[in-house]
Amino acid sequence: MNEENLKESLVKIVKEKSLLTNVQRVLTSGKTSTYYIDAKMTTLDPKGAALTARLILDVLQSYDIDAIGGYTLGADPIVSTVAAFSAETERPLPAFIVRKEPKKHGERKMIEGPFQKGWKVAVVDDVVTSGGSTLKACQAVEEEGGEVVLTLTLVDRLEGGRENLEKKGYEFVSLLTRDDLLGKD
């Protein structure tokens, strides 16, 4: 299946499994919206997870990275599936998860998984509105000595997230946008 077909299939699954319209929902950003994207319904679905991972691996071919990770919980299923699918490629990518707060016992880590200082990484999230969660993950990576090469999302709500991330110097790629799901306003 080529990239265009993969994207069309992913749009169909996101619309079917994750998109709620004509609702009132408060988003992580604090904004209220008349539509909601419960992306985990796609990223935890076998076919949705596979399509997401394949499209992300296609994007990542152009980047020199050592790992993929992101802020819990939106990134968790995505980075795990990408890591698993990457095992079948010439460039396996370990996954890591950025916690909301440091672990209170053991090593008190902020980043879980085989993250290493000096690694170049892609930071991913399921849905970007303002980019706040992605920025927190980027900050944690940099505080631990990593370099963020790319930020990436399944769906960009087109509400300033791209601009906020790019203003901080991060390259941003989205697999889908609000317009792919709802049409252009």
PyMOL commands that set and color helices and strands:
alter all, ss='L'
color gray80, all
select helices_A, chain A and resi 3-17+40-43+46-60+76-86+132-143+161-167+178-182
alter helices_A, ss='H'
color red, helices_A
select strands_A, chain A and resi 19-26+32-37+67-71+95-98+111-112+120-128+147-156+172-177
alter strands_A, ss='S'
color yellow, strands_A
deselect
rebuild
show_as cartoon
